[in-house]
């Protein structure tokens, strides 16, 4: 029997801050090198919450109605005439940023820096809180039957940690501190574990997140409400400091603290984005100790690793997803993620439930 696609689909459209309605839109028409994906799972990200509450992130401003959501997975519903990697019915994870492929950054393999990237749910590009999306085939990755759609959607935030690990050349047996245990920070714990870090120290102020970090692979957890992170990390490392620190919270104090924990000749990765542009850092400390500092912007060439790591079971995500919603309840899901950070970790929306 021939598979018949619908002509229209449901979409969660944000018309203004904190206002999302469910509407009907035409199913996207694909070109020769694109696939149509029936979206099965979408994670709510911190960037979604920024757009939802503030209508902007830095230079990216919501100026017209937009569909949020970029952490997604699904099933191939149709393929373009030139598509040779997939067939209808294949289960896939979606890398949400389509780049030009021709600029200097793309040619160097650092396509996350492409100036012409079209990234899902980054204005003016619509995202994945819909029943169907289209995507160029080279940004779609087959997943094994053993990997759930939920886990496949988590490959996007997982990729941030994988990219940080690759940028900082994290080695087996290394000592690492990760500051901030939001969903990206928790997946970063999984990345550190997958890359073989021997000691994984994490900080946060929410017991729920610290407990989840332990289950994700952290060897030491520090509640910054109750303990001085610098003193604790000094004790854990016998005064040496950590080989690598990742700041994932976007918090100025956490960034300064992360820098102070790094050993002589160590590395610091700035993963989280603070609300302000300028943050004082201890420059003499950086120079005297030859600290290497890495900016982390999204990721590049991470999806195959992410799929393999999650499929292997080395990273256990079952403790991460705490809430699940249908597409019709997208606004409620966003409000839950915004207002109950002490009760929920990762929220997944299911557009085709």
Buried (B, 14 or more C-beta within 10 A) or exposed (E): EEEEEEEEBBBBBBEEEEEBEBBEBEBBEBEEBBBBBBBBBBBBBBBBBBBBEEBBBEEBEBEEBBBBBBBBBBBBBBBBEEBEBBEBEBBBBBBBBBBEEEBEBBEEEBBBBBEEBBBBBBBEBBBBBBBBBBBBBEBBBBBEEEBBBBBBBBBBBBBBBBBBBBBBEBBEEBBBBBBBBBBBBBBBBBBBBBBEBBBBBBBBBBEBBBBBBBBBBBBBBBBBEEBEBBEBBBEBBEEEBBBBBBBBBBBBBBBBBBBBBBBEEBBBBBBBBBEEEEEEBEEEEBEEBEBBEBEBBBBBBBBEBBBEBBBEEBBEBEBBBBBBBBBEBBBBBBBBBBEEBEEBBBBBBBBBE
